[in-house]
């Protein structure tokens, strides 16, 4: 096999013994030491991805890059990202607390959510969260009651629905009118919400936010989004005199999971978002642009290691290589149709001899991690490695079939550190009573 730098972590190499290694750490040895399934994050790749985002937007500043914590809320991973200087975009109180444990100050966070409970809003306000993203009249009413006696107004954004469809899985679209997220611009509802916010004591409307969806592979909808936000922001400023100076453009840019996957380059993405603001923004030309990458930061930074349990062969059909993990630790193939590649970590220099499916261990026919991949003939006990799993895998993991969730290690400057131990069965039941 050849190492494709677009999908594997930095410093992934094939050793003379045919073993895959990342940053000097032999993946077979990691699997033997920590067990499988095992997720391996590489700090150097995290930093490289962060630099790529910062560099792409540098000429379009002021721009702030806020890591979307939902992509991977692991505290050990978040600490690396925080030290690189990013903000944090959180979608729940749990994510806010995880980000704080990772070192992010609450003042550098935006709290999202279409249905924030009262205790979540109250806790975020007590923590002095930087911005609350309003997603409906219910947010305005409840926030207004909570901030009436505050001496300093709470900065808020209004999440709007621009009515822009993107070519992605239906479950990943968030910018259309028929979405649970955002207040529609075209119906006049968004302007009415903006008036309500500016008339509420204790709230300060400082920005607008919109998100198109996930796995977006075209820059043109982002340019359309930027134009919509600029036009609406100027309309709101004129109608309400709100001090809008921030435009949250969300994230959602696709990253390659296989060598032939086509994605938008970061430079094109940055131009699509920034040029309508800087060239056509009018009073908003100097606004701060916020982008919220998740998978773009962590996706390529992790691989998953599994142990091959066996192979099912039926004449005339593809073989099923069964591994000791699956939809319990990575539900994306079953939920969104995500398509990955794989390798045999201990025989990476061997030629691929057959096309197989990689089947998970869970009691569902849909638990197939990879529908089709060419590999050397897999043997029981082989370590199978899947790259590109850093985002929305462990974050969406479950204990389905009462299976414990995997351990996680972080590679950083030649050191291997366990940042989450493997669950034990008793961990699963610790909250239960007979």
N, C-alpha and C positions, 0 to 999 in steps of 0.2 A: 504494500500500500504506500501511497504518497501522503505526506502530511499537508493538508490544505490549511493554511494559516487563517483563512476566513472563518473556519468552524472549530478549530482546535485551539486550546489555550497556548499562550506564548511559551516558547521553549519546550514544545512537545517534540520529542525525538524518538527514533527507533534505535535502540542500542545494538551493539554487535551480537548480543545473544537473542535478538529479535523481540526484546521486551519494549513496550511503550513506556516512556518516562516523561514526566512534566517537571521542569525545573530541577532535574536531577533525582526526582523521586520515582522509583520503579513502581508502576501501577500494580503489577502482580504482587510485589512485596507489601504494598499498602493493603491489598485485599487479604493477604495472608495475616497481616498484623491486626487489622481492625475488623475483619469479617466483611461479609456482603449481605445485602446491598450496601454500597458505600458511595457517598457523594464527596467529590474532591474539588474544592474551590482553589483557584490560583490567584493570589493577591496581585502578582505582577500584571496579570491580564486585566484585572479590575482597574488598576491604575492606568494601563494603556488605553482601555476603553474610555475612561474618564477624560484623559488628555485629548483623545480624538474628538470628543464632544466640545470640550472647552476650546480647542484650536479651531474647530469648524465655525463656531459662533463668535470668535474673538473679534473679527473685523465688523461684526454687526452689533457690538455692544452699545448700550448696556443690556446684558443677557445674564440670567441666572439659571443654572442647571439644578433642578431638584430631583433627586433620586426617588423613583416610585417604589416605596417600601414594599408594596404588596407583591412585587415581583419575587422578592426574596427577603423576608423579614429577619433572617438569622442575625443575631447580635454581632457575632464575630465578623460576618461579611459587612454589616453596616458600619462597624468601627473603621474598617479600611476605607470605605467610601467617605465617611465623615471626615477623616483625617486629610482626605484629598480636597476638602473645601466645599463639597456640594451641600445644597439644602436638602430637605426631606419632604416628600409628598406622601401624606398618610390618609388612609381611608377608614380608620376606626380608632377607638381609644387604645385597643391592643397594639396597633401599629405605632401609635404615638408613643406609648410607653416603651416599646421595643426600640424605637429610634432614640429615645432619651437614654436608654441603657447603653446604646451604641455610642453615645456621646453627642448626638445632635441637640443643640439648644432648641427649646420649643419655639423661640422667636424666629427660627429658620425653617419652620414647618407650615404647610398648608393642610388643613383638615377638610377632606372631601367626604361625600356620602349623600345619597338621596333620601336616607331615612335615619338620621342621627338621633338616637335616644336622648332623653333629657340628661341622664347622668353622664353621657359622653360629652355633650356640649358643656355641661357645667365643669367637668374635669378638665376639658381643653381650655376653658376660660381661666380656671385656677392656675393652669400651667403656663398661662400667658402665651398661647399659641399665636404664631405670627399672623395667620389669616384663616378665617373660616369661610369656606366656599358654600354659598347659599344656593340651594337646589329646590326652592319652592317657598310658597307663602308660609308653610308650617315652620320653616327655619327662621323666617323673619319674625314671626309672632313670638316664638319661644326665646329666640336670642334677645329680642327687644325687652322681654320681661327680665331676663337675667342681667342685662348690662345697664339698666336704668340708673343705678346709683354709682356707676363707675365714673371716675373723674376723667379718664382718658377713653376716647371712643375705641371700639374694637374694629380693626380693619377687616373688611370682608370683600370677597369677590362674588359676583353673580355668575353662576354657570348657565350658559345659554345653549340652546339647540340651534345650530346653523342650518339644519336641513340638508346636509351634505352626505351623500351615500358614498361609501368606498367599497372596493372590490375585496371583500374578505369574508370569512365565515359569518353567517347571520348572528351567531352568539357574540361576535366581537365587534359589531357595529354599535356605535354610541352617539353618532352625530346626526342621526335622522330625527324627523319629527315624531315618529312612532318609536320612541325610546323612553325608558323610565328616567333617563338622565336629562337634565337641562330644561330651561324654560324657552319655548319657541320665540324666535325673533319675528318671524313673518306674520304671526297672528296679532302682534302688539302686546302679548303677554309679558315679554321680557322688559319692555319699556315700562309697563305698569309695575312690574316688580321693582325696577330701579327707582321709580318714584316712591314706592312704599319704603324701600330701604333708606332713601335720603330723608324721608319724613319721620324716621324712627330714631328717637333719641338714643345715643350711645353706640350707634353703628356708623361706620365711615366706609362708603363704597369707593374703594381705591383701585379695583380692577375687575376685569371680565375674564371668564374662563370658558373654554370649549374643548371637547375631545372628540376626534373623529372615529376612533376605534383602534383595534390592534391588528398587527400583521399587515400594515399598509405598505404596498410596494410601488407606489406612484407618488411623485412629488406634487403633481398638479392639484389634488384636493387640498394640500396644505397651503398652497398659494391662495386658493379660493377661500379657505378658512381665514387666513390673515386679512384678506380684503373685507370679509364679512365682519370680523371683529373690529377692525379700524373704523369702518363706516358706522357700525352700531355704537361704538364707544364715543365717537364724535357726536352722534345723535343724543346719547345720554348726557354727555357733558353740556350740550346746548340746552337740553330740556330741564336739567336738574342742577346744573353747576356742581355735580359730583367731581371730586378731585381724582378722576381716573387717570392713572399713570402706569398701570401694569396690565399686561396682556398675557394670560396663561393659555398656551397653545396645546397643552397636553403632551402626549407621547405617541406610542403605538407603532413606531417605525419598525418594519420587519427586519430580522437578521437572518442570515443564511443558516440552515440546519444541514444542508447537503451541498456538495461541491458545485452542482449546477444551478442552485437557487439564485434567482436574480432579485436584487434589492436596490433601493435608492442609496446612493452615496451620501455621506454626511454633508459634504459641501453643497450638493444640490438641495438637500433637505433644509439646510440653514438658509440658503438664498430664497427658497420658496416661502419660508416663514417670515424672513426679515425684510426682504425688499419691498413688499407692499407697505410695511410699517415705515421704513426709513425713507422711501421715495414718494409714497402716496398718502402718508398718515396725517398730513396737515398738523393740527395741534398735538397729535399723538406721535409725531416723528421721533421724539426723544423718549418715548415710553420704554419701560423695562420689559423685555420679552422673557417669559418664563417657559422653559421646556422641561418635561417630566419623563425622561427615559427610565425604563426599568430593564427590559430585556437587552437593550443596547449597552447597558453597563454590566449586567451579570450573566447574560445568556451564554456567551462563549467562554466564560470564566470557569465553568464547571463541567466535569464528566461524571457519569454514573458507572459504577463497577458492579457487575452481577456475576454470579457463579452459574455456569451451565449445569443444569440438573439432568438433562437428557434430550434426545431428539426423536421426534415422531416422524416416521417415513411411511408414505402411502404411494404406491406405484402410480406414476402419471401426475402426481400433485407435488407442490412445493413441500419441502420438509419444514416442520415446526421445531425450532430450537427453543426449548423451555428454560427459563431462568428463574432465579429465586426472588425476583422483585416483579414490578409491573404497575398496574394502575393505582395501587395503593401509594406508591411514591411518585408516579408521574402519570396523571390522568389525562394529559393533553392529547395523546393520540386517540384515546377513546372519546374525549369530549369535543375536541376541535379538529380532529383529523391531522394533527401535527405529524410530519414525516421526518424521521431522523435517519442517520447512518450509524454504523457500528464497526468494530474491529475486535479481533481476538488479541488481548493485550500481551499474551505470552508468545504469540507467533505472528507479529505484525509484519514481518518480512516474508511471510508465506503468501503464495498466490491464492487469489479467490478461486474456488473450484465449483461453487454451487450457489444458486439463488435460494434464500430461505426467508421465512418469517420468524421474527423473534417474539415468542409468546410469553406472557406473564404468568404468574402462579395463581392469580385470583380467580374465583369461581364465576367468571363471566366470559362468554364467547367473545365479547368486545375487548377483552384484555390482551391486546396484541400491540406491543411496543413499536414494532416495525413490520409493515406488511411485506416489504420486499427489500432485501439487501444481499449483495454478493459477499461471501465469506469463505475462508478455508473451512474444510469439514470440521465442524465443532465436536469436541470431545467432552464427555462428562468431567466436570472439574475445571474446565477452561474458565478464564476470567474474560467476560465480554464487556467491552467498554462502549458507551454511547456518549458522544460529545454534544455540546450545545444545550445542556439540560439545566443551566443555572437559573433560568427564570420560570416561574409558575409551575414548578414541579413540586419541590418540598413545600412550597407555600400553600399548595392545594392538597397535600398528602392527607391520608386518612388511615384509620385502623380497620378498614373493611376486612372481613374475615378474621377480625381480631389479630391482625398481623402487626407487630411492632414496627414503628417507623425507623428509617435507616440512621446510622451514624453519619457524621459529617466531619471532614478534616479540612484544614486550611493550610496551603503551602505558601510560605512567605520567607524569602531570602534564605533559602536552603533549609528552613525548619519546617517540620510537619507538626501541626497542633490539632488536637481533637477539640472542635468547637461545639459539638453536640454529641453526647454519647448515644449509643443505640438504646432505644426503648426496650424495656423488658415487659413480659405479659402483665406483671403486677402493676406497672405504670399505667396500663390501659384501664385497669379496674379500680384505681386508687380512689376514685370519686363515688364508687358504687357501694350500695348496701343491700343485703338480702332482705 
